[in-house]
Amino acid sequence: MGENDRWHHKPVYTEIVHRAHSHGLAGASVIRGIEGYGASSRIHTNRLLSLSEDLPLAVIIVDVEERIRAFLPQINELVTEGLVIIDHVEVIRYIGRPSGDRG
């Protein structure tokens, strides 16, 4: 998706992350690409002033497959243009910070 994609005047990526959090999924991150293209074949890059406003984004959500699949209707509602994949990963380590530590 692009960083300009909106859902009710909010960025789509923000809505996805907040919904994933509300559904208790293990984690979500948004990664901003510096260059890319998708189904439209239009290249988005931070090197060209005219195209730098809508850089590509990837939202990565981590949890067990069943919980991700249960969350897919939310993704389908929000993502009207882009790519949605499920990929198997092997988690080697998943440790959170103590609740009072914000550093």
Residue pairs with C-beta under 8 A, 6 or more apart in sequence:
1 12
1 13
1 56
1 57
1 59
1 79
1 81
1 82
2 44
2 54
2 55
2 56
2 57
3 11
3 13
3 32
3 53
3 54
3 55
3 56
3 57
4 53
4 54
5 11
5 12
5 13
5 80
5 81
5 82
6 12
7 15
7 78
8 15
12 78
12 79
13 30
13 57
13 59
15 78
16 28
16 59
16 61
16 74
16 75
16 78
16 79
17 28
17 30
17 59
19 71
19 74
19 78
20 28
20 61
20 71
20 74
21 28
23 67
23 70
23 71
23 74
24 67
25 61
25 62
25 63
25 67
25 68
25 71
26 62
26 63
26 64
26 67
26 94
27 61
27 62
27 63
27 94
28 59
28 60
28 61
28 62
29 59
29 60
30 57
30 58
30 59
30 60
31 57
31 58
31 59
31 60
32 55
32 56
32 57
33 44
33 55
33 56
33 57
33 58
34 45
34 46
34 55
35 43
35 44
35 45
35 46
35 47
35 55
35 56
36 43
36 44
36 45
36 55
36 56
37 43
37 44
37 56
38 56
38 81
38 82
38 83
39 81
39 83
42 51
43 51
44 51
44 52
44 54
44 55
44 56
45 51
45 52
45 55
46 52
46 55
61 68
61 71
62 89
62 91
63 71
65 86
65 88
68 86
69 86
72 84
75 84
76 84
